[in-house]
Amino acid sequence: MANAVSSTSKFILKHPETEAAHTLYQLCLALEAGAAFELERIYQLDPKPFELAIDLLEEWRFDRHVTVRRVRKYLEQPDE
């Protein structure tokens, strides 16, 4: 699987004036900040940017899951 952040960034840079690029950019900002984002905006995208948005969400969710697991593992280990 391609790096979703990289693929999304390339799309945004290649199509900077489009509504799809603006939506994807706003999604990136919302994910980074933990802010609200209207999911309906994703469903209005054409197929390619829609897939980028879904891939971005999947990658973000996986990264958060891994981070939480690492923190829990660290916290559960006794002090040496």
mmJSON file of the N, C-alpha and C atoms, coordinates in Angstrom:
{"data_MODEL":{"atom_site":{
"group_PDB":["ATOM","ATOM","ATOM","ATOM","ATOM","ATOM","ATOM","ATOM","ATOM","ATOM","ATOM","ATOM","ATOM","ATOM","ATOM","ATOM","ATOM","ATOM","ATOM","ATOM","ATOM","ATOM","ATOM","ATOM","ATOM","ATOM","ATOM","ATOM","ATOM","ATOM","ATOM","ATOM","ATOM","ATOM","ATOM","ATOM","ATOM","ATOM","ATOM","ATOM","ATOM","ATOM","ATOM","ATOM","ATOM","ATOM","ATOM","ATOM","ATOM","ATOM","ATOM","ATOM","ATOM","ATOM","ATOM","ATOM","ATOM","ATOM","ATOM","ATOM","ATOM","ATOM","ATOM","ATOM","ATOM","ATOM","ATOM","ATOM","ATOM","ATOM","ATOM","ATOM","ATOM","ATOM","ATOM","ATOM","ATOM","ATOM","ATOM","ATOM","ATOM","ATOM","ATOM","ATOM","ATOM","ATOM","ATOM","ATOM","ATOM","ATOM","ATOM","ATOM","ATOM","ATOM","ATOM","ATOM","ATOM","ATOM","ATOM","ATOM","ATOM","ATOM","ATOM","ATOM","ATOM","ATOM","ATOM","ATOM","ATOM","ATOM","ATOM","ATOM","ATOM","ATOM","ATOM","ATOM","ATOM","ATOM","ATOM","ATOM","ATOM","ATOM","ATOM","ATOM","ATOM","ATOM","ATOM","ATOM","ATOM","ATOM","ATOM","ATOM","ATOM","ATOM","ATOM","ATOM","ATOM","ATOM","ATOM","ATOM","ATOM","ATOM","ATOM","ATOM","ATOM","ATOM","ATOM","ATOM","ATOM","ATOM","ATOM","ATOM","ATOM","ATOM","ATOM","ATOM","ATOM","ATOM","ATOM","ATOM","ATOM","ATOM","ATOM","ATOM","ATOM","ATOM","ATOM","ATOM","ATOM","ATOM","ATOM","ATOM","ATOM","ATOM","ATOM","ATOM","ATOM","ATOM","ATOM","ATOM","ATOM","ATOM","ATOM","ATOM","ATOM","ATOM","ATOM","ATOM","ATOM","ATOM","ATOM","ATOM","ATOM","ATOM","ATOM","ATOM","ATOM","ATOM","ATOM","ATOM","ATOM","ATOM","ATOM","ATOM","ATOM","ATOM","ATOM","ATOM","ATOM","ATOM","ATOM","ATOM","ATOM","ATOM","ATOM","ATOM","ATOM","ATOM","ATOM","ATOM","ATOM","ATOM","ATOM","ATOM","ATOM","ATOM","ATOM","ATOM","ATOM","ATOM","ATOM","ATOM","ATOM","ATOM","ATOM","ATOM","ATOM","ATOM","ATOM","ATOM"],
"id":[1,2,3,4,5,6,7,8,9,10,11,12,13,14,15,16,17,18,19,20,21,22,23,24,25,26,27,28,29,30,31,32,33,34,35,36,37,38,39,40,41,42,43,44,45,46,47,48,49,50,51,52,53,54,55,56,57,58,59,60,61,62,63,64,65,66,67,68,69,70,71,72,73,74,75,76,77,78,79,80,81,82,83,84,85,86,87,88,89,90,91,92,93,94,95,96,97,98,99,100,101,102,103,104,105,106,107,108,109,110,111,112,113,114,115,116,117,118,119,120,121,122,123,124,125,126,127,128,129,130,131,132,133,134,135,136,137,138,139,140,141,142,143,144,145,146,147,148,149,150,151,152,153,154,155,156,157,158,159,160,161,162,163,164,165,166,167,168,169,170,171,172,173,174,175,176,177,178,179,180,181,182,183,184,185,186,187,188,189,190,191,192,193,194,195,196,197,198,199,200,201,202,203,204,205,206,207,208,209,210,211,212,213,214,215,216,217,218,219,220,221,222,223,224,225,226,227,228,229,230,231,232,233,234,235,236,237,238,239,240],
"type_symbol":["N","C","C","N","C","C","N","C","C","N","C","C","N","C","C","N","C","C","N","C","C","N","C","C","N","C","C","N","C","C","N","C","C","N","C","C","N","C","C","N","C","C","N","C","C","N","C","C","N","C","C","N","C","C","N","C","C","N","C","C","N","C","C","N","C","C","N","C","C","N","C","C","N","C","C","N","C","C","N","C","C","N","C","C","N","C","C","N","C","C","N","C","C","N","C","C","N","C","C","N","C","C","N","C","C","N","C","C","N","C","C","N","C","C","N","C","C","N","C","C","N","C","C","N","C","C","N","C","C","N","C","C","N","C","C","N","C","C","N","C","C","N","C","C","N","C","C","N","C","C","N","C","C","N","C","C","N","C","C","N","C","C","N","C","C","N","C","C","N","C","C","N","C","C","N","C","C","N","C","C","N","C","C","N","C","C","N","C","C","N","C","C","N","C","C","N","C","C","N","C","C","N","C","C","N","C","C","N","C","C","N","C","C","N","C","C","N","C","C","N","C","C","N","C","C","N","C","C","N","C","C","N","C","C","N","C","C","N","C","C"],
"label_atom_id":["N","CA","C","N","CA","C","N","CA","C","N","CA","C","N","CA","C","N","CA","C","N","CA","C","N","CA","C","N","CA","C","N","CA","C","N","CA","C","N","CA","C","N","CA","C","N","CA","C","N","CA","C","N","CA","C","N","CA","C","N","CA","C","N","CA","C","N","CA","C","N","CA","C","N","CA","C","N","CA","C","N","CA","C","N","CA","C","N","CA","C","N","CA","C","N","CA","C","N","CA","C","N","CA","C","N","CA","C","N","CA","C","N","CA","C","N","CA","C","N","CA","C","N","CA","C","N","CA","C","N","CA","C","N","CA","C","N","CA","C","N","CA","C","N","CA","C","N","CA","C","N","CA","C","N","CA","C","N","CA","C","N","CA","C","N","CA","C","N","CA","C","N","CA","C","N","CA","C","N","CA","C","N","CA","C","N","CA","C","N","CA","C","N","CA","C","N","CA","C","N","CA","C","N","CA","C","N","CA","C","N","CA","C","N","CA","C","N","CA","C","N","CA","C","N","CA","C","N","CA","C","N","CA","C","N","CA","C","N","CA","C","N","CA","C","N","CA","C","N","CA","C","N","CA","C","N","CA","C","N","CA","C","N","CA","C","N","CA","C","N","CA","C","N","CA","C","N","CA","C"],
"label_alt_id":[null,null,null,null,null,null,null,null,null,null,null,null,null,null,null,null,null,null,null,null,null,null,null,null,null,null,null,null,null,null,null,null,null,null,null,null,null,null,null,null,null,null,null,null,null,null,null,null,null,null,null,null,null,null,null,null,null,null,null,null,null,null,null,null,null,null,null,null,null,null,null,null,null,null,null,null,null,null,null,null,null,null,null,null,null,null,null,null,null,null,null,null,null,null,null,null,null,null,null,null,null,null,null,null,null,null,null,null,null,null,null,null,null,null,null,null,null,null,null,null,null,null,null,null,null,null,null,null,null,null,null,null,null,null,null,null,null,null,null,null,null,null,null,null,null,null,null,null,null,null,null,null,null,null,null,null,null,null,null,null,null,null,null,null,null,null,null,null,null,null,null,null,null,null,null,null,null,null,null,null,null,null,null,null,null,null,null,null,null,null,null,null,null,null,null,null,null,null,null,null,null,null,null,null,null,null,null,null,null,null,null,null,null,null,null,null,null,null,null,null,null,null,null,null,null,null,null,null,null,null,null,null,null,null,null,null,null,null,null,null],
"label_comp_id":["MET","MET","MET","ALA","ALA","ALA","ASN","ASN","ASN","ALA","ALA","ALA","VAL","VAL","VAL","SER","SER","SER","SER","SER","SER","THR","THR","THR","SER","SER","SER","LYS","LYS","LYS","PHE","PHE","PHE","ILE","ILE","ILE","LEU","LEU","LEU","LYS","LYS","LYS","HIS","HIS","HIS","PRO","PRO","PRO","GLU","GLU","GLU","THR","THR","THR","GLU","GLU","GLU","ALA","ALA","ALA","ALA","ALA","ALA","HIS","HIS","HIS","THR","THR","THR","LEU","LEU","LEU","TYR","TYR","TYR","GLN","GLN","GLN","LEU","LEU","LEU","CYS","CYS","CYS","LEU","LEU","LEU","ALA","ALA","ALA","LEU","LEU","LEU","GLU","GLU","GLU","ALA","ALA","ALA","GLY","GLY","GLY","ALA","ALA","ALA","ALA","ALA","ALA","PHE","PHE","PHE","GLU","GLU","GLU","LEU","LEU","LEU","GLU","GLU","GLU","ARG","ARG","ARG","ILE","ILE","ILE","TYR","TYR","TYR","GLN","GLN","GLN","LEU","LEU","LEU","ASP","ASP","ASP","PRO","PRO","PRO","LYS","LYS","LYS","PRO","PRO","PRO","PHE","PHE","PHE","GLU","GLU","GLU","LEU","LEU","LEU","ALA","ALA","ALA","ILE","ILE","ILE","ASP","ASP","ASP","LEU","LEU","LEU","LEU","LEU","LEU","GLU","GLU","GLU","GLU","GLU","GLU","TRP","TRP","TRP","ARG","ARG","ARG","PHE","PHE","PHE","ASP","ASP","ASP","ARG","ARG","ARG","HIS","HIS","HIS","VAL","VAL","VAL","THR","THR","THR","VAL","VAL","VAL","ARG","ARG","ARG","ARG","ARG","ARG","VAL","VAL","VAL","ARG","ARG","ARG","LYS","LYS","LYS","TYR","TYR","TYR","LEU","LEU","LEU","GLU","GLU","GLU","GLN","GLN","GLN","PRO","PRO","PRO","ASP","ASP","ASP","GLU","GLU","GLU"],
"label_asym_id":["A","A","A","A","A","A","A","A","A","A","A","A","A","A","A","A","A","A","A","A","A","A","A","A","A","A","A","A","A","A","A","A","A","A","A","A","A","A","A","A","A","A","A","A","A","A","A","A","A","A","A","A","A","A","A","A","A","A","A","A","A","A","A","A","A","A","A","A","A","A","A","A","A","A","A","A","A","A","A","A","A","A","A","A","A","A","A","A","A","A","A","A","A","A","A","A","A","A","A","A","A","A","A","A","A","A","A","A","A","A","A","A","A","A","A","A","A","A","A","A","A","A","A","A","A","A","A","A","A","A","A","A","A","A","A","A","A","A","A","A","A","A","A","A","A","A","A","A","A","A","A","A","A","A","A","A","A","A","A","A","A","A","A","A","A","A","A","A","A","A","A","A","A","A","A","A","A","A","A","A","A","A","A","A","A","A","A","A","A","A","A","A","A","A","A","A","A","A","A","A","A","A","A","A","A","A","A","A","A","A","A","A","A","A","A","A","A","A","A","A","A","A","A","A","A","A","A","A","A","A","A","A","A","A","A","A","A","A","A","A"],
"label_entity_id":["1","1","1","1","1","1","1","1","1","1","1","1","1","1","1","1","1","1","1","1","1","1","1","1","1","1","1","1","1","1","1","1","1","1","1","1","1","1","1","1","1","1","1","1","1","1","1","1","1","1","1","1","1","1","1","1","1","1","1","1","1","1","1","1","1","1","1","1","1","1","1","1","1","1","1","1","1","1","1","1","1","1","1","1","1","1","1","1","1","1","1","1","1","1","1","1","1","1","1","1","1","1","1","1","1","1","1","1","1","1","1","1","1","1","1","1","1","1","1","1","1","1","1","1","1","1","1","1","1","1","1","1","1","1","1","1","1","1","1","1","1","1","1","1","1","1","1","1","1","1","1","1","1","1","1","1","1","1","1","1","1","1","1","1","1","1","1","1","1","1","1","1","1","1","1","1","1","1","1","1","1","1","1","1","1","1","1","1","1","1","1","1","1","1","1","1","1","1","1","1","1","1","1","1","1","1","1","1","1","1","1","1","1","1","1","1","1","1","1","1","1","1","1","1","1","1","1","1","1","1","1","1","1","1","1","1","1","1","1","1"],
"label_seq_id":[1,1,1,2,2,2,3,3,3,4,4,4,5,5,5,6,6,6,7,7,7,8,8,8,9,9,9,10,10,10,11,11,11,12,12,12,13,13,13,14,14,14,15,15,15,16,16,16,17,17,17,18,18,18,19,19,19,20,20,20,21,21,21,22,22,22,23,23,23,24,24,24,25,25,25,26,26,26,27,27,27,28,28,28,29,29,29,30,30,30,31,31,31,32,32,32,33,33,33,34,34,34,35,35,35,36,36,36,37,37,37,38,38,38,39,39,39,40,40,40,41,41,41,42,42,42,43,43,43,44,44,44,45,45,45,46,46,46,47,47,47,48,48,48,49,49,49,50,50,50,51,51,51,52,52,52,53,53,53,54,54,54,55,55,55,56,56,56,57,57,57,58,58,58,59,59,59,60,60,60,61,61,61,62,62,62,63,63,63,64,64,64,65,65,65,66,66,66,67,67,67,68,68,68,69,69,69,70,70,70,71,71,71,72,72,72,73,73,73,74,74,74,75,75,75,76,76,76,77,77,77,78,78,78,79,79,79,80,80,80],
"pdbx_PDB_ins_code":[null,null,null,null,null,null,null,null,null,null,null,null,null,null,null,null,null,null,null,null,null,null,null,null,null,null,null,null,null,null,null,null,null,null,null,null,null,null,null,null,null,null,null,null,null,null,null,null,null,null,null,null,null,null,null,null,null,null,null,null,null,null,null,null,null,null,null,null,null,null,null,null,null,null,null,null,null,null,null,null,null,null,null,null,null,null,null,null,null,null,null,null,null,null,null,null,null,null,null,null,null,null,null,null,null,null,null,null,null,null,null,null,null,null,null,null,null,null,null,null,null,null,null,null,null,null,null,null,null,null,null,null,null,null,null,null,null,null,null,null,null,null,null,null,null,null,null,null,null,null,null,null,null,null,null,null,null,null,null,null,null,null,null,null,null,null,null,null,null,null,null,null,null,null,null,null,null,null,null,null,null,null,null,null,null,null,null,null,null,null,null,null,null,null,null,null,null,null,null,null,null,null,null,null,null,null,null,null,null,null,null,null,null,null,null,null,null,null,null,null,null,null,null,null,null,null,null,null,null,null,null,null,null,null,null,null,null,null,null,null],
"Cartn_x":[0.853,0.0,0.882,0.553,1.303,1.05,1.989,1.844,0.722,-0.341,-1.534,-1.252,-0.416,-0.104,0.635,1.596,2.358,1.461,0.629,-0.268,-1.254,-1.772,-2.725,-2.04,-0.836,-0.076,0.201,0.591,0.848,-0.408,-1.542,-2.809,-3.121,-2.962,-3.261,-2.36,-1.069,-0.131,-0.387,-0.861,-1.119,-2.43,-3.382,-4.709,-5.079,-4.246,-4.435,-5.718,-6.265,-7.438,-8.767,-8.718,-9.958,-10.597,-11.877,-12.612,-12.137,-11.784,-11.296,-10.002,-9.084,-7.828,-8.098,-9.021,-9.37,-9.968,-10.837,-11.456,-10.407,-9.511,-8.468,-7.534,-7.22,-6.365,-7.047,-8.318,-9.062,-9.161,-9.289,-9.306,-7.968,-6.873,-5.54,-5.394,-5.81,-5.725,-6.567,-7.765,-8.656,-8.077,-7.517,-6.925,-5.729,-4.917,-3.732,-4.104,-5.139,-5.536,-6.549,-7.08,-8.13,-9.419,-9.62,-10.788,-11.911,-13.081,-14.241,-14.088,-14.696,-14.716,-16.019,-16.706,-17.976,-17.712,-18.054,-17.783,-18.529,-19.632,-20.381,-19.522,-18.569,-17.684,-16.896,-16.544,-15.802,-16.682,-17.953,-18.859,-19.166,-18.891,-19.114,-17.933,-16.829,-15.637,-15.783,-15.049,-14.944,-14.187,-14.219,-13.63,-12.165,-11.28,-9.855,-9.628,-10.086,-9.88,-10.636,-11.775,-12.493,-11.607,-10.985,-10.093,-8.914,-8.391,-7.298,-7.752,-8.948,-9.48,-9.645,-10.163,-10.351,-8.999,-8.039,-6.696,-6.061,-6.263,-5.726,-6.329,-7.631,-8.292,-7.801,-7.635,-7.148,-5.738,-4.867,-3.488,-3.435,-4.224,-4.278,-4.756,-5.797,-6.339,-5.319,-4.637,-3.622,-2.489,-2.015,-0.936,-1.34,-2.559,-3.04,-3.111,-3.576,-3.674,-2.286,-1.31,0.052,0.634,0.413,0.927,0.331,-0.956,-1.61,-1.043,-0.867,-0.31,1.099,1.905,3.277,3.273,2.42,2.341,1.888,0.877,0.392,1.485,2.187,3.26,4.325,4.694,5.704,5.218,3.973,3.442,3.276,3.079,2.874,4.174,5.307,6.571,7.045,7.527,8.004,9.291,9.473,10.694,11.89,12.982,14.206,15.209],
"Cartn_y":[-1.194,0.0,1.235,2.168,3.417,4.247,5.069,5.951,6.949,6.859,7.68,9.165,9.538,10.959,11.479,10.708,11.115,11.211,10.208,10.212,11.37,11.631,12.733,14.072,14.217,15.456,15.708,14.654,14.794,15.232,14.649,15.023,16.502,16.926,18.314,19.277,18.958,19.826,19.847,18.731,18.634,19.316,19.386,19.951,21.018,22.026,22.947,23.774,23.996,24.868,24.123,22.804,22.029,21.922,21.695,21.477,20.198,19.194,17.934,18.155,18.93,19.22,19.978,20.914,21.683,20.761,19.873,18.936,18.023,17.481,16.602,17.352,18.577,19.399,19.656,19.983,20.216,18.938,17.795,16.52,16.287,16.545,16.396,17.284,18.527,19.449,18.971,18.487,18.022,16.801,15.874,14.683,15.052,15.951,16.371,17.078,17.893,18.692,17.98,16.862,16.203,17.001,17.721,18.598,17.884,18.463,17.919,18.105,17.18,17.247,16.633,17.287,16.784,15.655,14.436,13.28,13.329,14.018,14.116,14.724,15.564,16.163,15.089,13.999,12.914,12.22,12.017,11.313,12.115,13.391,14.233,14.211,13.57,13.527,12.537,12.795,11.84,10.604,9.52,8.261,8.336,8.964,9.0,9.739,10.988,11.657,10.995,10.348,9.602,8.486,7.728,6.645,7.184,8.331,8.942,9.283,9.81,10.162,8.921,7.861,6.62,6.041,6.031,5.544,6.381,7.668,8.57,8.262,8.058,7.709,6.372,5.397,4.085,4.185,4.926,5.075,5.83,6.874,7.661,6.793,6.012,5.152,4.104,3.494,2.497,3.116,4.279,4.955,5.274,5.724,6.01,4.743,3.652,2.377,1.906,1.987,1.563,2.438,3.729,4.635,4.313,4.103,3.771,2.47,1.484,0.199,0.379,1.193,1.425,2.124,3.105,3.817,2.866,2.07,1.114,0.12,-0.378,-1.331,-0.685,0.535,1.248,1.476,1.866,2.155,0.91,-0.246,-1.482,-2.143,-1.707,-2.307,-1.742,-2.613,-2.116,-1.295,-0.37,0.441,-0.433,-0.158,-0.929,-0.109],
"Cartn_z":[0.0,0.0,0.0,-0.852,-0.925,0.321,0.652,1.796,1.51,2.28,2.019,2.151,3.098,3.279,2.056,1.58,0.403,-0.833,-1.041,-2.202,-2.15,-0.962,-0.801,-1.037,-0.51,-0.705,-2.182,-2.896,-4.33,-5.071,-4.703,-5.347,-5.087,-3.843,-3.479,-4.251,-4.337,-5.053,-6.559,-7.094,-8.532,-8.933,-8.001,-8.283,-7.242,-7.045,-5.915,-5.945,-7.097,-7.211,-7.151,-7.006,-7.037,-5.649,-5.659,-4.407,-3.719,-4.515,-3.95,-3.169,-3.727,-3.031,-1.738,-1.795,-0.593,0.475,0.075,1.016,1.642,0.818,1.339,2.288,1.936,2.805,4.146,4.106,5.341,6.183,5.527,6.232,6.933,6.242,6.846,8.075,7.958,9.087,10.261,9.975,11.035,11.745,10.992,11.597,12.468,11.965,12.717,14.016,13.957,15.115,16.01,15.562,16.323,16.309,15.224,15.09,14.327,14.385,13.683,12.167,11.432,9.979,9.51,8.597,8.075,7.083,7.487,6.636,5.311,5.267,4.017,2.904,3.267,2.259,1.514,2.209,1.563,0.518,0.85,-0.06,-1.318,-1.305,-2.477,-3.442,-3.044,-3.879,-5.03,-6.103,-7.211,-6.719,-7.477,-7.002,-6.546,-7.311,-6.944,-5.623,-5.483,-4.201,-3.048,-3.344,-2.309,-1.767,-2.669,-2.248,-1.449,-1.849,-1.094,0.326,0.454,1.774,2.646,2.075,2.827,3.235,2.318,2.639,3.744,3.673,4.696,6.061,6.101,7.358,7.902,7.027,7.456,8.023,7.344,7.809,9.135,9.247,10.481,11.635,11.402,12.45,12.873,11.92,12.231,13.046,12.622,13.341,14.77,14.967,16.325,17.157,16.565,17.269,17.715,16.819,17.142,18.244,18.174,19.194,20.56,20.62,21.891,22.446,21.608,22.067,22.61,21.953,22.43,23.784,23.939,25.213,26.316,26.051,27.055,27.439,26.459,26.729,27.613,27.302,28.087,29.512,29.67,30.989,31.849,31.202,31.94,32.37,31.839,32.212,33.546,34.437,35.733,35.584,36.482,36.496,36.789,36.152,36.397,37.135],
"occupancy":[1.0,1.0,1.0,1.0,1.0,1.0,1.0,1.0,1.0,1.0,1.0,1.0,1.0,1.0,1.0,1.0,1.0,1.0,1.0,1.0,1.0,1.0,1.0,1.0,1.0,1.0,1.0,1.0,1.0,1.0,1.0,1.0,1.0,1.0,1.0,1.0,1.0,1.0,1.0,1.0,1.0,1.0,1.0,1.0,1.0,1.0,1.0,1.0,1.0,1.0,1.0,1.0,1.0,1.0,1.0,1.0,1.0,1.0,1.0,1.0,1.0,1.0,1.0,1.0,1.0,1.0,1.0,1.0,1.0,1.0,1.0,1.0,1.0,1.0,1.0,1.0,1.0,1.0,1.0,1.0,1.0,1.0,1.0,1.0,1.0,1.0,1.0,1.0,1.0,1.0,1.0,1.0,1.0,1.0,1.0,1.0,1.0,1.0,1.0,1.0,1.0,1.0,1.0,1.0,1.0,1.0,1.0,1.0,1.0,1.0,1.0,1.0,1.0,1.0,1.0,1.0,1.0,1.0,1.0,1.0,1.0,1.0,1.0,1.0,1.0,1.0,1.0,1.0,1.0,1.0,1.0,1.0,1.0,1.0,1.0,1.0,1.0,1.0,1.0,1.0,1.0,1.0,1.0,1.0,1.0,1.0,1.0,1.0,1.0,1.0,1.0,1.0,1.0,1.0,1.0,1.0,1.0,1.0,1.0,1.0,1.0,1.0,1.0,1.0,1.0,1.0,1.0,1.0,1.0,1.0,1.0,1.0,1.0,1.0,1.0,1.0,1.0,1.0,1.0,1.0,1.0,1.0,1.0,1.0,1.0,1.0,1.0,1.0,1.0,1.0,1.0,1.0,1.0,1.0,1.0,1.0,1.0,1.0,1.0,1.0,1.0,1.0,1.0,1.0,1.0,1.0,1.0,1.0,1.0,1.0,1.0,1.0,1.0,1.0,1.0,1.0,1.0,1.0,1.0,1.0,1.0,1.0,1.0,1.0,1.0,1.0,1.0,1.0,1.0,1.0,1.0,1.0,1.0,1.0,1.0,1.0,1.0,1.0,1.0,1.0],
"B_iso_or_equiv":[0.0,0.0,0.0,0.0,0.0,0.0,0.0,0.0,0.0,0.0,0.0,0.0,0.0,0.0,0.0,0.0,0.0,0.0,0.0,0.0,0.0,0.0,0.0,0.0,0.0,0.0,0.0,0.0,0.0,0.0,0.0,0.0,0.0,0.0,0.0,0.0,0.0,0.0,0.0,0.0,0.0,0.0,0.0,0.0,0.0,0.0,0.0,0.0,0.0,0.0,0.0,0.0,0.0,0.0,0.0,0.0,0.0,0.0,0.0,0.0,0.0,0.0,0.0,0.0,0.0,0.0,0.0,0.0,0.0,0.0,0.0,0.0,0.0,0.0,0.0,0.0,0.0,0.0,0.0,0.0,0.0,0.0,0.0,0.0,0.0,0.0,0.0,0.0,0.0,0.0,0.0,0.0,0.0,0.0,0.0,0.0,0.0,0.0,0.0,0.0,0.0,0.0,0.0,0.0,0.0,0.0,0.0,0.0,0.0,0.0,0.0,0.0,0.0,0.0,0.0,0.0,0.0,0.0,0.0,0.0,0.0,0.0,0.0,0.0,0.0,0.0,0.0,0.0,0.0,0.0,0.0,0.0,0.0,0.0,0.0,0.0,0.0,0.0,0.0,0.0,0.0,0.0,0.0,0.0,0.0,0.0,0.0,0.0,0.0,0.0,0.0,0.0,0.0,0.0,0.0,0.0,0.0,0.0,0.0,0.0,0.0,0.0,0.0,0.0,0.0,0.0,0.0,0.0,0.0,0.0,0.0,0.0,0.0,0.0,0.0,0.0,0.0,0.0,0.0,0.0,0.0,0.0,0.0,0.0,0.0,0.0,0.0,0.0,0.0,0.0,0.0,0.0,0.0,0.0,0.0,0.0,0.0,0.0,0.0,0.0,0.0,0.0,0.0,0.0,0.0,0.0,0.0,0.0,0.0,0.0,0.0,0.0,0.0,0.0,0.0,0.0,0.0,0.0,0.0,0.0,0.0,0.0,0.0,0.0,0.0,0.0,0.0,0.0,0.0,0.0,0.0,0.0,0.0,0.0,0.0,0.0,0.0,0.0,0.0,0.0],
"pdbx_formal_charge":[null,null,null,null,null,null,null,null,null,null,null,null,null,null,null,null,null,null,null,null,null,null,null,null,null,null,null,null,null,null,null,null,null,null,null,null,null,null,null,null,null,null,null,null,null,null,null,null,null,null,null,null,null,null,null,null,null,null,null,null,null,null,null,null,null,null,null,null,null,null,null,null,null,null,null,null,null,null,null,null,null,null,null,null,null,null,null,null,null,null,null,null,null,null,null,null,null,null,null,null,null,null,null,null,null,null,null,null,null,null,null,null,null,null,null,null,null,null,null,null,null,null,null,null,null,null,null,null,null,null,null,null,null,null,null,null,null,null,null,null,null,null,null,null,null,null,null,null,null,null,null,null,null,null,null,null,null,null,null,null,null,null,null,null,null,null,null,null,null,null,null,null,null,null,null,null,null,null,null,null,null,null,null,null,null,null,null,null,null,null,null,null,null,null,null,null,null,null,null,null,null,null,null,null,null,null,null,null,null,null,null,null,null,null,null,null,null,null,null,null,null,null,null,null,null,null,null,null,null,null,null,null,null,null,null,null,null,null,null,null],
"auth_seq_id":[1,1,1,2,2,2,3,3,3,4,4,4,5,5,5,6,6,6,7,7,7,8,8,8,9,9,9,10,10,10,11,11,11,12,12,12,13,13,13,14,14,14,15,15,15,16,16,16,17,17,17,18,18,18,19,19,19,20,20,20,21,21,21,22,22,22,23,23,23,24,24,24,25,25,25,26,26,26,27,27,27,28,28,28,29,29,29,30,30,30,31,31,31,32,32,32,33,33,33,34,34,34,35,35,35,36,36,36,37,37,37,38,38,38,39,39,39,40,40,40,41,41,41,42,42,42,43,43,43,44,44,44,45,45,45,46,46,46,47,47,47,48,48,48,49,49,49,50,50,50,51,51,51,52,52,52,53,53,53,54,54,54,55,55,55,56,56,56,57,57,57,58,58,58,59,59,59,60,60,60,61,61,61,62,62,62,63,63,63,64,64,64,65,65,65,66,66,66,67,67,67,68,68,68,69,69,69,70,70,70,71,71,71,72,72,72,73,73,73,74,74,74,75,75,75,76,76,76,77,77,77,78,78,78,79,79,79,80,80,80],
"auth_comp_id":["MET","MET","MET","ALA","ALA","ALA","ASN","ASN","ASN","ALA","ALA","ALA","VAL","VAL","VAL","SER","SER","SER","SER","SER","SER","THR","THR","THR","SER","SER","SER","LYS","LYS","LYS","PHE","PHE","PHE","ILE","ILE","ILE","LEU","LEU","LEU","LYS","LYS","LYS","HIS","HIS","HIS","PRO","PRO","PRO","GLU","GLU","GLU","THR","THR","THR","GLU","GLU","GLU","ALA","ALA","ALA","ALA","ALA","ALA","HIS","HIS","HIS","THR","THR","THR","LEU","LEU","LEU","TYR","TYR","TYR","GLN","GLN","GLN","LEU","LEU","LEU","CYS","CYS","CYS","LEU","LEU","LEU","ALA","ALA","ALA","LEU","LEU","LEU","GLU","GLU","GLU","ALA","ALA","ALA","GLY","GLY","GLY","ALA","ALA","ALA","ALA","ALA","ALA","PHE","PHE","PHE","GLU","GLU","GLU","LEU","LEU","LEU","GLU","GLU","GLU","ARG","ARG","ARG","ILE","ILE","ILE","TYR","TYR","TYR","GLN","GLN","GLN","LEU","LEU","LEU","ASP","ASP","ASP","PRO","PRO","PRO","LYS","LYS","LYS","PRO","PRO","PRO","PHE","PHE","PHE","GLU","GLU","GLU","LEU","LEU","LEU","ALA","ALA","ALA","ILE","ILE","ILE","ASP","ASP","ASP","LEU","LEU","LEU","LEU","LEU","LEU","GLU","GLU","GLU","GLU","GLU","GLU","TRP","TRP","TRP","ARG","ARG","ARG","PHE","PHE","PHE","ASP","ASP","ASP","ARG","ARG","ARG","HIS","HIS","HIS","VAL","VAL","VAL","THR","THR","THR","VAL","VAL","VAL","ARG","ARG","ARG","ARG","ARG","ARG","VAL","VAL","VAL","ARG","ARG","ARG","LYS","LYS","LYS","TYR","TYR","TYR","LEU","LEU","LEU","GLU","GLU","GLU","GLN","GLN","GLN","PRO","PRO","PRO","ASP","ASP","ASP","GLU","GLU","GLU"],
"auth_asym_id":["A","A","A","A","A","A","A","A","A","A","A","A","A","A","A","A","A","A","A","A","A","A","A","A","A","A","A","A","A","A","A","A","A","A","A","A","A","A","A","A","A","A","A","A","A","A","A","A","A","A","A","A","A","A","A","A","A","A","A","A","A","A","A","A","A","A","A","A","A","A","A","A","A","A","A","A","A","A","A","A","A","A","A","A","A","A","A","A","A","A","A","A","A","A","A","A","A","A","A","A","A","A","A","A","A","A","A","A","A","A","A","A","A","A","A","A","A","A","A","A","A","A","A","A","A","A","A","A","A","A","A","A","A","A","A","A","A","A","A","A","A","A","A","A","A","A","A","A","A","A","A","A","A","A","A","A","A","A","A","A","A","A","A","A","A","A","A","A","A","A","A","A","A","A","A","A","A","A","A","A","A","A","A","A","A","A","A","A","A","A","A","A","A","A","A","A","A","A","A","A","A","A","A","A","A","A","A","A","A","A","A","A","A","A","A","A","A","A","A","A","A","A","A","A","A","A","A","A","A","A","A","A","A","A","A","A","A","A","A","A"],
"auth_atom_id":["N","CA","C","N","CA","C","N","CA","C","N","CA","C","N","CA","C","N","CA","C","N","CA","C","N","CA","C","N","CA","C","N","CA","C","N","CA","C","N","CA","C","N","CA","C","N","CA","C","N","CA","C","N","CA","C","N","CA","C","N","CA","C","N","CA","C","N","CA","C","N","CA","C","N","CA","C","N","CA","C","N","CA","C","N","CA","C","N","CA","C","N","CA","C","N","CA","C","N","CA","C","N","CA","C","N","CA","C","N","CA","C","N","CA","C","N","CA","C","N","CA","C","N","CA","C","N","CA","C","N","CA","C","N","CA","C","N","CA","C","N","CA","C","N","CA","C","N","CA","C","N","CA","C","N","CA","C","N","CA","C","N","CA","C","N","CA","C","N","CA","C","N","CA","C","N","CA","C","N","CA","C","N","CA","C","N","CA","C","N","CA","C","N","CA","C","N","CA","C","N","CA","C","N","CA","C","N","CA","C","N","CA","C","N","CA","C","N","CA","C","N","CA","C","N","CA","C","N","CA","C","N","CA","C","N","CA","C","N","CA","C","N","CA","C","N","CA","C","N","CA","C","N","CA","C","N","CA","C","N","CA","C","N","CA","C","N","CA","C","N","CA","C","N","CA","C","N","CA","C"],
"pdbx_PDB_model_num":[1,1,1,1,1,1,1,1,1,1,1,1,1,1,1,1,1,1,1,1,1,1,1,1,1,1,1,1,1,1,1,1,1,1,1,1,1,1,1,1,1,1,1,1,1,1,1,1,1,1,1,1,1,1,1,1,1,1,1,1,1,1,1,1,1,1,1,1,1,1,1,1,1,1,1,1,1,1,1,1,1,1,1,1,1,1,1,1,1,1,1,1,1,1,1,1,1,1,1,1,1,1,1,1,1,1,1,1,1,1,1,1,1,1,1,1,1,1,1,1,1,1,1,1,1,1,1,1,1,1,1,1,1,1,1,1,1,1,1,1,1,1,1,1,1,1,1,1,1,1,1,1,1,1,1,1,1,1,1,1,1,1,1,1,1,1,1,1,1,1,1,1,1,1,1,1,1,1,1,1,1,1,1,1,1,1,1,1,1,1,1,1,1,1,1,1,1,1,1,1,1,1,1,1,1,1,1,1,1,1,1,1,1,1,1,1,1,1,1,1,1,1,1,1,1,1,1,1,1,1,1,1,1,1,1,1,1,1,1,1]
}}}
